[in-house]
Amino acid sequence: MQDKQTEFKKVAFIGAGNMTASIISGMVKNGYPSDFIFASNPSTEKLDALNAKHNINISQDNSAVAKQADIIILAVKPQLMADMLSQLSLTEAEKTSKLFISIAAGLPVSRLLELLNAPCRLIRTMPNTPSLLGLGMTGLFAPQNVTTSDKEYANQIMSAVGKTVWVEDESGIDHIIALAGSAPAYFFLFMEGMIKEAVELGFDEKEAKAIVQQVALGSAEMVKQNDVDIATLRAQVTSKGGTTACALESFNQSDLTGIIKKAMQAAISRSQEMAKLF
Ligand SMILES: NC(=O)c1ccc[n+]([C@@H]2O[C@H](COP(=O)([O-])OP(=O)(O)OC[C@H]3O[C@@H](n4cnc5c(N)ncnc54)[C@H](OP(=O)(O)O)[C@@H]3O)[C@@H](O)[C@H]2O)c1
């Protein structure tokens, strides 16, 4: 991950749940030295598992872990963030000397800074669930006071669980939520619909799932491997007057594109509302 050992910074994860475990796993796999990684959590079970697997530094004391770190990853559930940050015992000088990275959904930078109660350098990130498999898509937003080197660090850390994209305005995080955060469920819904119909056509559920899964994987891989518009790929499997053309025409009659737009706008609106919740 870094060229020289001397350039590694100490990274502390506050909250050692699923997303933390995935990011740490990716970081270690990418060569980040485990003795530069710290994690804290109220209960010991997850910490012990992380320590056993990666030999990282663990503690039940958030403040102790945060004090030692150069970079602090805020990885507790959004509704627990206020409590956790109010109990974090760091001086203002300590807070402003470190980089904070939030992975929490729904908490805007302004709210996090209010909770931190200091003019900290803070990057907001929004990973999605496939990050748990290393196939994530994370959106990142950095306010003006964050340095280029901070951004490079945040990028490296989140790249441990997949791909990253920076948004210029924080509203872009709401868009990333609609486009990547919520989006696995759109594909799941589509697959569920196909499986349901396959079962009605007489396939057994397991077989139907295997077929739909293979088609989804194959289609995603075609998009990945072919440097052409997806519309071109679609045209290539759509013979005039053929079966695919009939199916697509049926989608068009139901305005599938409009349905997708409406659903994504609904996700964006909800994300904007949720920013006021915690
Ligand atoms: N999972 C996803 O797909 C996903 C996607 C996007 C964003 N995120 C964000 O990532 C963050 C973590 O999610 P997750 O899925 O990893 O959740 P998780 O598995 O529930 O992990 C949260 C961890 O925080 C710990 N915790 C609770 N209170 C704490 C405190 N005061 N101090 C330190 N640790 C504390 C919990 O410990 P105990 O269990 O021992 O109480 C738990 O291990 C959330 O903010 C979520 O919004 C997750």
Ligand as a Chemical Component Dictionary entry (heavy atoms), coordinates in Angstrom:
data_LIG
# 
_chem_comp.id                   LIG 
_chem_comp.type                 NON-POLYMER 
_chem_comp.pdbx_formal_charge   0 
_chem_comp.three_letter_code    LIG 
# 
loop_
_chem_comp_atom.comp_id 
_chem_comp_atom.atom_id 
_chem_comp_atom.alt_atom_id 
_chem_comp_atom.type_symbol 
_chem_comp_atom.charge 
_chem_comp_atom.model_Cartn_x 
_chem_comp_atom.model_Cartn_y 
_chem_comp_atom.model_Cartn_z 
_chem_comp_atom.pdbx_ordinal 
LIG N1  N1  N 0  -22.338 -2.904 6.494  1  
LIG C1  C1  C 0  -22.544 -2.182 5.403  2  
LIG O1  O1  O 0  -22.863 -2.706 4.325  3  
LIG C2  C2  C 0  -22.352 -0.688 5.435  4  
LIG C3  C3  C 0  -22.465 0.051  4.232  5  
LIG C4  C4  C 0  -22.281 1.425  4.277  6  
LIG C5  C5  C 0  -21.969 2.066  5.454  7  
LIG N2  N2  N 1  -21.856 1.321  6.601  8  
LIG C6  C6  C 0  -21.581 2.048  7.840  9  
LIG O2  O2  O 0  -20.493 1.454  8.504  10 
LIG C7  C7  C 0  -20.649 1.623  9.908  11 
LIG C8  C8  C 0  -20.421 0.272  10.560 12 
LIG O3  O3  O 0  -21.350 -0.631 10.002 13 
LIG P1  P1  P 0  -21.188 -2.188 10.227 14 
LIG O4  O4  O 0  -22.045 -2.854 9.222  15 
LIG O5  O5  O -1 -19.751 -2.562 10.357 16 
LIG O6  O6  O 0  -21.916 -2.309 11.655 17 
LIG P2  P2  P 0  -21.639 -3.341 12.843 18 
LIG O7  O7  O 0  -21.193 -4.635 12.284 19 
LIG O8  O8  O 0  -22.840 -3.300 13.731 20 
LIG O9  O9  O 0  -20.408 -2.659 13.588 21 
LIG C9  C9  C 0  -20.521 -1.583 14.444 22 
LIG C10 C10 C 0  -19.598 -1.874 15.603 23 
LIG O10 O10 O 0  -19.579 -0.739 16.464 24 
LIG C11 C11 C 0  -19.439 -1.225 17.782 25 
LIG N3  N3  N 0  -19.804 -0.193 18.735 26 
LIG C12 C12 C 0  -21.017 0.077  19.273 27 
LIG N4  N4  N 0  -20.911 1.120  20.131 28 
LIG C13 C13 C 0  -19.605 1.500  20.128 29 
LIG C14 C14 C 0  -18.873 2.483  20.816 30 
LIG N5  N5  N 0  -19.454 3.339  21.672 31 
LIG N6  N6  N 0  -17.546 2.567  20.602 32 
LIG C15 C15 C 0  -16.922 1.732  19.738 33 
LIG N7  N7  N 0  -17.565 0.766  19.052 34 
LIG C16 C16 C 0  -18.895 0.661  19.244 35 
LIG C17 C17 C 0  -20.332 -2.432 17.809 36 
LIG O11 O11 O 0  -19.950 -3.252 18.905 37 
LIG P3  P3  P 0  -20.937 -4.339 19.557 38 
LIG O12 O12 O 0  -21.559 -5.114 18.438 39 
LIG O13 O13 O 0  -20.024 -5.105 20.401 40 
LIG O14 O14 O 0  -21.954 -3.524 20.303 41 
LIG C18 C18 C 0  -20.037 -3.053 16.467 42 
LIG O15 O15 O 0  -18.975 -3.983 16.547 43 
LIG C19 C19 C 0  -22.060 2.169  10.147 44 
LIG O16 O16 O 0  -21.990 3.531  10.464 45 
LIG C20 C20 C 0  -22.751 1.988  8.807  46 
LIG O17 O17 O 0  -23.665 3.043  8.534  47 
LIG C21 C21 C 0  -22.051 -0.021 6.610  48 
# 
loop_
_chem_comp_bond.comp_id 
_chem_comp_bond.atom_id_1 
_chem_comp_bond.atom_id_2 
_chem_comp_bond.value_order 
_chem_comp_bond.pdbx_ordinal 
LIG N1  C1  SING 1  
LIG C1  O1  DOUB 2  
LIG C1  C2  SING 3  
LIG C2  C3  SING 4  
LIG C2  C21 DOUB 5  
LIG C3  C4  DOUB 6  
LIG C4  C5  SING 7  
LIG C5  N2  DOUB 8  
LIG N2  C6  SING 9  
LIG N2  C21 SING 10 
LIG C6  O2  SING 11 
LIG C6  C20 SING 12 
LIG O2  C7  SING 13 
LIG C7  C8  SING 14 
LIG C7  C19 SING 15 
LIG C8  O3  SING 16 
LIG O3  P1  SING 17 
LIG P1  O4  DOUB 18 
LIG P1  O5  SING 19 
LIG P1  O6  SING 20 
LIG O6  P2  SING 21 
LIG P2  O7  DOUB 22 
LIG P2  O8  SING 23 
LIG P2  O9  SING 24 
LIG O9  C9  SING 25 
LIG C9  C10 SING 26 
LIG C10 O10 SING 27 
LIG C10 C18 SING 28 
LIG O10 C11 SING 29 
LIG C11 N3  SING 30 
LIG C11 C17 SING 31 
LIG N3  C12 SING 32 
LIG N3  C16 SING 33 
LIG C12 N4  DOUB 34 
LIG N4  C13 SING 35 
LIG C13 C14 SING 36 
LIG C13 C16 DOUB 37 
LIG C14 N5  SING 38 
LIG C14 N6  DOUB 39 
LIG N6  C15 SING 40 
LIG C15 N7  DOUB 41 
LIG N7  C16 SING 42 
LIG C17 O11 SING 43 
LIG C17 C18 SING 44 
LIG O11 P3  SING 45 
LIG P3  O12 DOUB 46 
LIG P3  O13 SING 47 
LIG P3  O14 SING 48 
LIG C18 O15 SING 49 
LIG C19 O16 SING 50 
LIG C19 C20 SING 51 
LIG C20 O17 SING 52 
# 
